[in-house]
Amino acid sequence: MANRSVVLYIRTKVGEKWAYKKAPEELTQLVCGEYYLGWYVKTDKHLEPVGNEPEAALSALNLKRLQLAFVAAGGEVKQPDTKKELEAAYLAAAGAAQQACNVEAETKTDARKLVSEEVVAYLSVCKARGGKSGYGLAPRTYEAYEYRLGFLTEFEPNAYMDQVTGEFIERFRSFLLEHEKDLADRTSYNIMQAVSTFLIKKGNAVAKPFLKEMKFPPTEVVPYSNDEMQKFFAACDEEEELLFKFFLHSMARDMEVAHCEVRDLKFEKNILHICPKPDKGFRLKGKRSGQSTKGRKVPIPALFMARMKKFCAGKKSRDLLFPNGIGGVEYHFLRRCEKIAKRAGLDWDDFDLHRWRKTGATRHHEKGVSVRKIQAWLGHESLEVTLDYLGVEDAADEISQEQVNNGALAAFV
């Protein structure tokens, strides 16, 4: 019988020598490097380079497995010359391999696995990745996986893994579109993304082409106007005013605010250190830049910091700045924000927490703060994300024009 086994390796330096180390098959655990596929033809081992990008390496791994299954089923695989031929070969191999799996499953019914059982096993592994230190898989990420994969098991509770074909995923996509919860396009995309990741982990890439076809409109976040903020803060009590002005000045995400402690305020320097709290199971975004472990620092206006210092008088260094009623982490800032907006006679449906972050960043940008600085304050991994966040599309905006009109080169026009 033909060999179907293939292993993904990464070339790494051990001491003074280079070696091939078996790489994990989880995209989040991979880094850029020299990737190779290894498999045997009878007793001869073959090594094939598959580039430096983790996603491309995993795609090549899945394709090679399908090709070997295709060969094992009696097919012949030719080396494609173009991307179009590669995609055609991929689909042909996927179809043939799936047919081979179906035939094998029919003769070995006891070896068939339910999708629902595999989802439970996959989620169990994901939960174990969380660990105890807070630096593994984030609890909220696990909860997102659990929620999204729940739609897959809801779709066909008694489906077997070998039945997950292109036709199955096509029907699943329609199921999401017509779901009684009236799922948004972005939500449906996120669900399909989780399903695709799960299936790829199980050696089935059939959902990936469908994911590429699913589109959703970008979410536009509009800054608050001065009039909205004045009416909103006028309707606040003292603690509410401090809380939402803290959102504005820190430009922090809601869970970052919820986990801020007294010790994070550096009163002598007027700086807020937004940092992870492993003991509370809270971590930050930003694995590539190191922010997830080091955190980031945001300058706070001196007058507001003085108010915060007075507000924190008598509190312990590890006390939360804005806890819930029993001193724990507050998860209902949005509810409080909407209630205040309603009291102020504003359209409370238009008020959300992210708009405070957007407003702070936009106002700083309008006053000439560099995009690079704003990127650091927001905690974005890439400059492109910050440019898109601020709506900076080209060099024709008013700020750019004012800077060049009055800048260092203005005397040489």
The 8 nearest C-alpha neighbors of each residue, nearest first, counted from 0:
[[1, 2, 71, 3, 72, 41, 70, 73],
 [2, 0, 71, 3, 70, 41, 67, 40],
 [1, 3, 4, 0, 39, 40, 67, 41],
 [4, 2, 67, 68, 1, 64, 5, 71],
 [3, 5, 2, 38, 6, 64, 39, 67],
 [4, 6, 38, 37, 64, 3, 36, 7],
 [7, 5, 37, 36, 8, 38, 4, 21],
 [6, 8, 36, 22, 35, 21, 37, 60],
 [9, 7, 21, 22, 35, 20, 34, 19],
 [8, 10, 34, 20, 33, 19, 22, 35],
 [11, 9, 19, 33, 18, 20, 34, 8],
 [12, 10, 18, 17, 9, 19, 13, 20],
 [11, 13, 17, 16, 18, 14, 15, 10],
 [14, 12, 16, 17, 15, 11, 18, 19],
 [13, 15, 16, 12, 17, 11, 18, 10],
 [16, 14, 13, 12, 17, 18, 11, 10],
 [17, 15, 13, 12, 14, 18, 11, 19],
 [18, 16, 12, 11, 13, 10, 15, 19],
 [19, 17, 11, 10, 12, 20, 16, 13],
 [18, 20, 10, 9, 8, 11, 21, 17],
 [21, 19, 8, 9, 22, 10, 18, 11],
 [20, 22, 8, 7, 9, 19, 23, 6],
 [21, 23, 8, 7, 9, 20, 24, 29],
 [24, 22, 25, 28, 21, 29, 7, 26],
 [25, 23, 22, 26, 57, 200, 7, 28],
 [24, 26, 28, 27, 23, 29, 200, 57],
 [27, 25, 29, 28, 24, 53, 54, 57],
 [26, 28, 25, 29, 30, 24, 53, 23],
 [29, 27, 26, 25, 23, 30, 24, 22],
 [28, 30, 26, 27, 53, 25, 23, 31],
 [31, 29, 32, 53, 28, 52, 27, 26],
 [30, 32, 52, 51, 53, 29, 33, 34],
 [31, 33, 51, 34, 30, 9, 52, 10],
 [32, 34, 51, 10, 9, 50, 35, 31],
 [35, 33, 9, 49, 8, 50, 51, 48],
 [36, 34, 48, 8, 47, 49, 7, 46],
 [35, 37, 7, 47, 46, 6, 8, 48],
 [38, 36, 46, 6, 45, 5, 7, 35],
 [39, 37, 5, 45, 44, 4, 6, 36],
 [38, 40, 44, 43, 41, 45, 42, 2],
 [39, 41, 43, 42, 44, 2, 38, 45],
 [40, 42, 43, 39, 2, 1, 44, 0],
 [43, 41, 40, 39, 44, 45, 38, 2],
 [44, 42, 40, 39, 41, 45, 38, 46],
 [43, 45, 39, 38, 40, 42, 46, 37],
 [44, 46, 38, 37, 39, 43, 47, 40],
 [47, 45, 37, 36, 35, 48, 44, 38],
 [46, 48, 36, 35, 49, 45, 37, 34],
 [49, 47, 35, 34, 50, 36, 46, 33],
 [50, 48, 35, 34, 56, 47, 59, 36],
 [51, 49, 34, 52, 48, 33, 56, 55],
 [50, 52, 32, 33, 31, 34, 53, 49],
 [51, 53, 31, 55, 54, 50, 56, 32],
 [54, 52, 56, 55, 29, 31, 57, 30],
 [55, 53, 57, 56, 52, 58, 26, 59],
 [56, 54, 58, 52, 57, 53, 59, 50],
 [55, 57, 53, 59, 54, 58, 49, 60],
 [58, 56, 60, 54, 59, 55, 53, 61],
 [59, 57, 55, 61, 60, 56, 62, 54],
 [58, 60, 62, 56, 57, 61, 63, 55],
 [61, 59, 57, 63, 58, 62, 56, 64],
 [62, 60, 64, 58, 63, 59, 202, 65],
 [61, 63, 59, 65, 64, 60, 89, 66],
 [64, 62, 66, 60, 65, 61, 59, 67],
 [65, 63, 61, 67, 66, 62, 68, 60],
 [64, 66, 68, 62, 63, 92, 67, 93],
 [65, 67, 69, 63, 68, 92, 64, 62],
 [68, 66, 70, 3, 64, 69, 65, 71],
 [67, 69, 71, 65, 96, 66, 70, 3],
 [70, 68, 66, 96, 72, 67, 74, 71],
 [71, 69, 74, 67, 73, 72, 68, 75],
 [70, 72, 68, 1, 69, 73, 67, 0],
 [71, 73, 69, 70, 74, 99, 68, 96],
 [74, 72, 70, 71, 69, 75, 68, 1],
 [75, 73, 70, 69, 72, 76, 71, 95],
 [74, 76, 70, 77, 73, 69, 66, 72],
 [75, 77, 66, 78, 74, 70, 69, 88],
 [78, 76, 79, 75, 88, 80, 66, 85],
 [77, 79, 80, 76, 85, 88, 84, 81],
 [80, 78, 85, 84, 81, 77, 88, 82],
 [79, 81, 84, 78, 82, 85, 83, 77],
 [82, 80, 84, 83, 79, 85, 86, 78],
 [81, 83, 85, 84, 86, 80, 79, 87],
 [84, 82, 86, 81, 85, 87, 80, 79],
 [83, 85, 87, 81, 79, 82, 86, 88],
 [86, 84, 82, 88, 79, 83, 87, 89],
 [85, 87, 89, 83, 88, 84, 82, 90],
 [88, 86, 84, 90, 89, 85, 91, 83],
 [89, 87, 85, 91, 86, 90, 92, 84],
 [88, 90, 86, 92, 87, 91, 93, 85],
 [91, 89, 93, 87, 92, 88, 94, 86],
 [92, 90, 88, 94, 93, 89, 87, 95],
 [91, 93, 95, 89, 66, 90, 65, 94],
 [94, 92, 90, 96, 91, 95, 65, 97],
 [95, 93, 97, 91, 92, 96, 90, 98],
 [96, 94, 98, 92, 97, 93, 69, 91],
 [95, 97, 99, 69, 93, 68, 98, 94],
 [96, 98, 100, 94, 99, 95, 93, 101],
 [99, 97, 101, 95, 100, 96, 94, 102],
 [98, 100, 96, 102, 97, 101, 72, 103],
 [101, 99, 97, 103, 98, 102, 104, 96],
 [100, 102, 104, 98, 103, 99, 161, 97],
 [103, 101, 99, 105, 104, 100, 98, 106],
 [102, 104, 100, 106, 101, 105, 99, 107],
 [105, 103, 107, 101, 106, 102, 108, 100],
 [104, 106, 102, 103, 107, 108, 101, 100],
 [105, 107, 103, 104, 108, 102, 109, 101],
 [108, 106, 104, 109, 105, 110, 103, 111],
 [107, 109, 110, 111, 104, 105, 106, 103],
 [108, 110, 107, 111, 104, 112, 106, 105],
 [111, 109, 108, 107, 112, 104, 106, 103],
 [112, 110, 108, 109, 104, 159, 113, 107],
 [111, 113, 159, 160, 110, 114, 116, 117],
 [112, 114, 159, 116, 115, 158, 160, 117],
 [113, 115, 117, 160, 159, 116, 158, 118],
 [114, 116, 118, 113, 152, 117, 119, 156],
 [117, 115, 119, 113, 118, 114, 120, 112],
 [116, 118, 120, 114, 119, 115, 121, 113],
 [117, 119, 121, 115, 116, 120, 122, 114],
 [118, 120, 116, 122, 117, 121, 123, 115],
 [119, 121, 117, 123, 118, 122, 116, 124],
 [120, 122, 118, 124, 123, 119, 117, 125],
 [123, 121, 125, 119, 124, 120, 126, 118],
 [122, 124, 120, 126, 121, 125, 119, 127],
 [123, 125, 127, 121, 122, 126, 128, 120],
 [126, 124, 122, 128, 123, 127, 121, 141],
 [125, 127, 123, 128, 124, 129, 122, 141],
 [126, 128, 124, 129, 125, 130, 123, 136],
 [129, 127, 125, 126, 130, 136, 135, 124],
 [128, 130, 135, 136, 127, 126, 137, 131],
 [129, 131, 128, 135, 132, 127, 133, 134],
 [132, 130, 133, 129, 135, 134, 280, 277],
 [131, 133, 134, 277, 130, 278, 135, 280],
 [134, 132, 277, 280, 135, 131, 281, 282],
 [135, 133, 132, 136, 282, 129, 277, 137],
 [134, 136, 129, 128, 130, 133, 137, 132],
 [135, 137, 129, 128, 138, 140, 134, 141],
 [136, 138, 140, 139, 129, 135, 141, 133],
 [139, 137, 141, 140, 142, 136, 129, 280],
 [138, 140, 142, 141, 137, 143, 136, 144],
 [141, 139, 143, 137, 142, 138, 144, 136],
 [140, 142, 144, 138, 139, 143, 145, 126],
 [141, 143, 139, 145, 140, 144, 146, 138],
 [142, 144, 140, 146, 141, 145, 147, 139],
 [145, 143, 141, 147, 142, 146, 148, 140],
 [144, 146, 142, 143, 148, 147, 149, 141],
 [147, 145, 143, 149, 144, 148, 142, 150],
 [148, 146, 190, 149, 144, 145, 150, 143],
 [147, 149, 151, 150, 145, 146, 144, 194],
 [148, 150, 146, 147, 152, 151, 153, 145],
 [151, 149, 153, 148, 152, 147, 154, 146],
 [152, 150, 148, 154, 149, 153, 155, 194],
 [153, 151, 156, 115, 149, 154, 150, 155],
 [152, 154, 150, 151, 156, 155, 149, 148],
 [155, 153, 151, 152, 150, 156, 171, 174],
 [154, 156, 158, 157, 153, 152, 151, 114],
 [157, 155, 152, 153, 158, 154, 115, 114],
 [158, 156, 155, 113, 159, 115, 114, 152],
 [159, 157, 155, 156, 113, 114, 162, 160],
 [160, 158, 113, 114, 162, 161, 112, 157],
 [159, 161, 114, 162, 163, 113, 112, 158],
 [160, 162, 159, 163, 101, 100, 97, 104],
 [163, 161, 160, 159, 164, 158, 167, 101],
 [164, 162, 167, 160, 161, 168, 165, 159],
 [165, 163, 167, 166, 162, 205, 168, 97],
 [164, 166, 168, 167, 205, 169, 163, 206],
 [165, 167, 169, 164, 168, 170, 163, 171],
 [168, 166, 164, 170, 165, 163, 169, 171],
 [169, 167, 171, 165, 170, 166, 172, 206],
 [170, 168, 166, 172, 171, 167, 165, 173],
 [169, 171, 173, 167, 168, 172, 174, 166],
 [172, 170, 168, 174, 173, 169, 167, 175],
 [171, 173, 175, 169, 174, 170, 168, 176],
 [174, 172, 176, 170, 171, 175, 177, 169],
 [173, 175, 171, 177, 172, 176, 178, 170],
 [176, 174, 178, 172, 173, 177, 187, 171],
 [175, 177, 173, 174, 178, 172, 182, 187],
 [176, 178, 174, 175, 173, 179, 181, 182],
 [179, 177, 175, 180, 181, 176, 174, 182],
 [178, 180, 181, 177, 182, 175, 176, 174],
 [181, 179, 178, 182, 177, 175, 183, 176],
 [182, 180, 179, 178, 183, 177, 176, 175],
 [183, 181, 180, 186, 187, 184, 178, 176],
 [182, 184, 186, 185, 187, 181, 215, 176],
 [185, 183, 187, 215, 186, 188, 182, 214],
 [184, 186, 188, 215, 183, 187, 189, 214],
 [187, 185, 189, 183, 188, 184, 182, 190],
 [188, 186, 190, 184, 185, 189, 191, 175],
 [187, 189, 185, 191, 186, 190, 192, 184],
 [190, 188, 192, 186, 187, 191, 185, 193],
 [189, 191, 147, 187, 193, 192, 188, 186],
 [190, 192, 194, 188, 193, 189, 195, 187],
 [191, 193, 189, 195, 190, 194, 188, 196],
 [194, 192, 196, 190, 191, 195, 197, 189],
 [193, 195, 191, 197, 192, 196, 198, 148],
 [194, 196, 192, 206, 198, 197, 193, 207],
 [197, 195, 193, 199, 194, 198, 192, 200],
 [196, 198, 194, 200, 195, 199, 193, 201],
 [197, 199, 201, 203, 195, 200, 196, 194],
 [200, 198, 203, 202, 204, 196, 201, 197],
 [199, 201, 197, 198, 202, 196, 24, 25],
 [200, 202, 198, 199, 203, 197, 204, 117],
 [203, 201, 199, 200, 61, 198, 204, 64],
 [202, 204, 199, 198, 205, 201, 200, 61],
 [205, 203, 199, 206, 207, 198, 202, 195],
 [204, 206, 203, 207, 165, 164, 208, 93],
 [207, 205, 195, 209, 204, 208, 168, 210],
 [206, 208, 210, 209, 204, 205, 195, 211],
 [209, 207, 211, 210, 206, 212, 205, 204],
 [210, 208, 212, 206, 211, 207, 213, 169],
 [209, 211, 207, 213, 212, 208, 191, 206],
 [212, 210, 208, 209, 213, 207, 214, 206],
 [211, 213, 209, 210, 214, 208, 207, 188],
 [214, 212, 210, 211, 188, 209, 215, 184],
 [215, 213, 212, 216, 184, 188, 185, 211],
 [214, 216, 184, 185, 217, 213, 188, 183],
 [215, 217, 218, 214, 185, 184, 219, 183],
 [218, 216, 219, 215, 185, 214, 220, 184],
 [219, 217, 220, 216, 215, 185, 221, 388],
 [218, 220, 217, 221, 388, 216, 390, 222],
 [219, 221, 354, 218, 222, 357, 353, 388],
 [220, 222, 219, 354, 223, 357, 358, 224],
 [223, 221, 358, 354, 357, 224, 220, 355],
 [222, 224, 358, 227, 228, 221, 354, 225],
 [223, 225, 227, 226, 228, 222, 358, 229],
 [226, 224, 228, 227, 229, 223, 230, 222],
 [225, 227, 229, 224, 228, 230, 223, 231],
 [228, 226, 224, 230, 225, 229, 231, 223],
 [227, 229, 231, 225, 230, 226, 232, 224],
 [230, 228, 226, 232, 231, 227, 225, 233],
 [231, 229, 233, 227, 228, 232, 343, 226],
 [230, 232, 228, 234, 233, 229, 343, 340],
 [231, 233, 235, 234, 229, 230, 240, 228],
 [234, 232, 230, 231, 235, 229, 343, 236],
 [233, 235, 232, 343, 231, 339, 342, 230],
 [236, 234, 232, 240, 239, 233, 237, 339],
 [235, 237, 239, 238, 240, 234, 233, 232],
 [236, 238, 240, 239, 241, 235, 242, 232],
 [237, 239, 241, 240, 236, 242, 235, 310],
 [240, 238, 242, 236, 235, 241, 237, 243],
 [239, 241, 237, 235, 238, 242, 243, 232],
 [242, 240, 238, 244, 239, 243, 245, 237],
 [243, 241, 239, 245, 240, 244, 238, 246],
 [244, 242, 246, 245, 240, 241, 247, 239],
 [243, 245, 247, 241, 246, 242, 240, 248],
 [244, 246, 242, 243, 248, 247, 249, 241],
 [247, 245, 243, 244, 249, 250, 248, 355],
 [246, 248, 244, 355, 359, 245, 250, 249],
 [249, 247, 245, 250, 246, 244, 359, 299],
 [248, 250, 251, 246, 245, 247, 297, 299],
 [251, 249, 356, 247, 248, 246, 359, 377],
 [250, 252, 249, 255, 246, 256, 356, 253],
 [251, 253, 255, 254, 256, 250, 353, 356],
 [252, 254, 256, 255, 257, 251, 352, 332],
 [255, 253, 257, 256, 252, 258, 330, 251],
 [254, 256, 252, 258, 253, 257, 251, 259],
 [257, 255, 259, 253, 254, 258, 251, 252],
 [256, 258, 254, 255, 329, 259, 328, 253],
 [257, 259, 255, 256, 254, 260, 319, 328],
 [260, 258, 256, 257, 319, 320, 255, 263],
 [259, 261, 319, 320, 318, 263, 262, 317],
 [260, 262, 316, 263, 264, 320, 318, 317],
 [261, 263, 316, 264, 260, 317, 265, 318],
 [264, 262, 272, 261, 260, 271, 265, 259],
 [263, 265, 271, 262, 266, 261, 270, 272],
 [266, 264, 270, 267, 268, 269, 271, 263],
 [265, 267, 269, 268, 264, 304, 270, 308],
 [266, 268, 265, 269, 270, 264, 304, 301],
 [267, 269, 270, 266, 265, 298, 301, 264],
 [270, 268, 266, 299, 265, 301, 267, 298],
 [271, 269, 298, 265, 268, 299, 297, 264],
 [270, 272, 264, 297, 296, 263, 265, 273],
 [271, 273, 296, 263, 295, 274, 270, 264],
 [274, 272, 295, 294, 296, 271, 263, 255],
 [273, 275, 294, 272, 293, 295, 276, 283],
 [276, 274, 282, 283, 281, 277, 292, 294],
 [275, 277, 281, 279, 278, 282, 280, 274],
 [278, 276, 133, 280, 279, 281, 132, 275],
 [277, 279, 276, 280, 133, 132, 281, 131],
 [280, 278, 277, 276, 281, 133, 258, 275],
 [279, 281, 277, 133, 278, 276, 282, 138],
 [282, 280, 276, 279, 277, 275, 133, 283],
 [283, 281, 275, 291, 276, 277, 133, 280],
 [284, 282, 291, 275, 285, 290, 274, 281],
 [283, 285, 291, 286, 290, 282, 378, 379],
 [286, 284, 290, 291, 288, 287, 289, 380],
 [285, 287, 289, 291, 288, 284, 290, 292],
 [288, 286, 289, 285, 380, 290, 291, 284],
 [289, 287, 290, 285, 286, 380, 291, 379],
 [288, 290, 286, 291, 287, 292, 285, 293],
 [291, 289, 294, 293, 285, 292, 288, 295],
 [290, 292, 283, 285, 284, 286, 289, 294],
 [291, 293, 290, 294, 289, 275, 283, 274],
 [294, 292, 290, 291, 289, 274, 295, 275],
 [293, 295, 274, 290, 273, 292, 291, 275],
 [294, 296, 273, 272, 290, 274, 293, 297],
 [297, 295, 272, 271, 273, 270, 376, 298],
 [296, 298, 271, 376, 270, 249, 299, 272],
 [299, 297, 270, 269, 271, 296, 300, 249],
 [298, 300, 269, 270, 248, 301, 304, 297],
 [301, 299, 303, 302, 304, 298, 269, 248],
 [300, 302, 304, 303, 269, 305, 299, 266],
 [303, 301, 305, 304, 300, 306, 299, 307],
 [302, 304, 306, 305, 300, 301, 307, 299],
 [303, 305, 307, 301, 306, 302, 308, 269],
 [304, 306, 308, 302, 303, 307, 301, 309],
 [307, 305, 303, 309, 304, 308, 310, 302],
 [306, 308, 310, 304, 309, 305, 311, 303],
 [309, 307, 305, 311, 310, 306, 304, 312],
 [308, 310, 306, 312, 307, 311, 305, 304],
 [309, 311, 307, 308, 312, 306, 238, 313],
 [312, 310, 308, 309, 314, 307, 313, 261],
 [313, 311, 309, 314, 310, 308, 315, 307],
 [314, 312, 311, 315, 310, 309, 316, 308],
 [315, 313, 311, 312, 318, 316, 261, 317],
 [314, 316, 318, 317, 313, 261, 262, 311],
 [315, 317, 262, 261, 318, 314, 260, 263],
 [318, 316, 315, 260, 261, 262, 319, 314],
 [319, 317, 315, 260, 316, 261, 320, 314],
 [318, 320, 260, 322, 321, 259, 261, 258],
 [321, 319, 260, 261, 259, 322, 318, 311],
 [320, 322, 319, 257, 323, 242, 329, 259],
 [323, 321, 326, 327, 328, 329, 319, 320],
 [322, 324, 329, 326, 327, 325, 328, 321],
 [323, 325, 326, 322, 327, 329, 328, 321],
 [326, 324, 323, 327, 322, 328, 329, 321],
 [325, 327, 322, 323, 324, 328, 319, 318],
 [328, 326, 322, 323, 325, 329, 324, 319],
 [327, 329, 322, 257, 323, 330, 258, 326],
 [330, 328, 323, 322, 257, 331, 327, 332],
 [329, 331, 332, 328, 257, 254, 323, 333],
 [332, 330, 334, 333, 329, 335, 323, 336],
 [331, 333, 335, 334, 330, 336, 329, 253],
 [334, 332, 336, 335, 331, 352, 351, 337],
 [333, 335, 337, 331, 336, 332, 338, 339],
 [336, 334, 332, 338, 333, 337, 339, 331],
 [335, 337, 333, 339, 334, 338, 332, 340],
 [336, 338, 340, 347, 334, 339, 335, 350],
 [339, 337, 341, 335, 340, 336, 334, 342],
 [338, 340, 342, 341, 336, 337, 343, 234],
 [341, 339, 347, 343, 337, 345, 342, 338],
 [340, 342, 338, 344, 347, 339, 343, 345],
 [343, 341, 339, 340, 344, 338, 234, 345],
 [342, 344, 340, 234, 341, 345, 231, 230],
 [345, 343, 341, 342, 340, 346, 347, 230],
 [346, 344, 340, 343, 347, 341, 227, 342],
 [345, 347, 348, 349, 341, 344, 340, 350],
 [346, 348, 340, 337, 350, 349, 341, 345],
 [349, 347, 346, 350, 337, 351, 340, 345],
 [350, 348, 347, 346, 351, 345, 337, 340],
 [351, 349, 347, 348, 337, 336, 352, 340],
 [350, 352, 353, 354, 333, 349, 336, 337],
 [351, 353, 354, 355, 333, 253, 350, 356],
 [354, 352, 356, 355, 351, 357, 252, 220],
 [353, 355, 357, 356, 352, 222, 351, 358],
 [356, 354, 247, 358, 353, 357, 352, 246],
 [357, 355, 250, 353, 359, 354, 358, 247],
 [356, 358, 354, 360, 355, 359, 222, 361],
 [359, 357, 222, 355, 361, 356, 360, 354],
 [360, 358, 247, 356, 362, 361, 357, 250],
 [359, 361, 363, 357, 358, 362, 364, 356],
 [362, 360, 364, 358, 363, 359, 357, 365],
 [363, 361, 365, 364, 359, 360, 358, 366],
 [364, 362, 366, 360, 365, 361, 368, 359],
 [363, 365, 368, 361, 367, 366, 362, 360],
 [364, 366, 362, 363, 367, 361, 398, 368],
 [367, 365, 363, 364, 368, 362, 398, 361],
 [366, 368, 364, 365, 369, 363, 398, 402],
 [369, 367, 364, 363, 366, 370, 372, 373],
 [370, 368, 371, 372, 367, 373, 364, 363],
 [369, 371, 373, 372, 374, 368, 364, 385],
 [372, 370, 374, 369, 373, 375, 382, 385],
 [373, 371, 375, 374, 369, 370, 376, 368],
 [372, 374, 376, 370, 375, 371, 377, 369],
 [373, 375, 371, 377, 372, 379, 376, 385],
 [376, 374, 378, 372, 373, 377, 371, 379],
 [375, 377, 373, 297, 378, 374, 372, 296],
 [378, 376, 374, 375, 379, 373, 250, 251],
 [377, 379, 375, 376, 374, 380, 295, 285],
 [378, 380, 374, 377, 381, 385, 375, 384],
 [381, 379, 285, 288, 378, 382, 287, 384],
 [382, 380, 383, 384, 379, 385, 374, 378],
 [381, 383, 385, 384, 386, 374, 371, 380],
 [384, 382, 386, 381, 385, 387, 388, 380],
 [383, 385, 387, 382, 386, 381, 388, 379],
 [386, 384, 388, 382, 387, 383, 374, 389],
 [387, 385, 391, 383, 389, 388, 384, 390],
 [386, 388, 390, 384, 385, 389, 391, 383],
 [387, 389, 385, 386, 390, 384, 391, 357],
 [390, 388, 386, 387, 391, 385, 361, 360],
 [389, 391, 387, 388, 392, 386, 385, 361],
 [392, 390, 386, 389, 393, 387, 396, 388],
 [391, 393, 390, 386, 394, 387, 396, 395],
 [392, 394, 395, 391, 396, 399, 390, 386],
 [393, 395, 396, 399, 392, 400, 391, 397],
 [396, 394, 393, 397, 399, 400, 392, 398],
 [397, 395, 399, 398, 394, 400, 393, 391],
 [396, 398, 400, 399, 401, 395, 402, 394],
 [399, 397, 401, 400, 396, 402, 365, 367],
 [400, 398, 402, 397, 401, 396, 394, 403],
 [401, 399, 397, 403, 398, 402, 404, 396],
 [402, 400, 404, 398, 399, 403, 397, 405],
 [401, 403, 399, 406, 400, 405, 404, 398],
 [402, 404, 406, 400, 405, 401, 399, 409],
 [405, 403, 401, 402, 409, 406, 400, 408],
 [406, 404, 402, 403, 409, 401, 407, 408],
 [407, 405, 403, 402, 409, 408, 404, 401],
 [406, 408, 409, 405, 410, 403, 411, 402],
 [407, 409, 410, 406, 411, 403, 412, 405],
 [410, 408, 406, 411, 405, 407, 404, 412],
 [411, 409, 408, 412, 407, 406, 405, 404],
 [410, 412, 409, 408, 407, 406, 404, 405],
 [411, 410, 409, 408, 404, 403, 407, 405]]
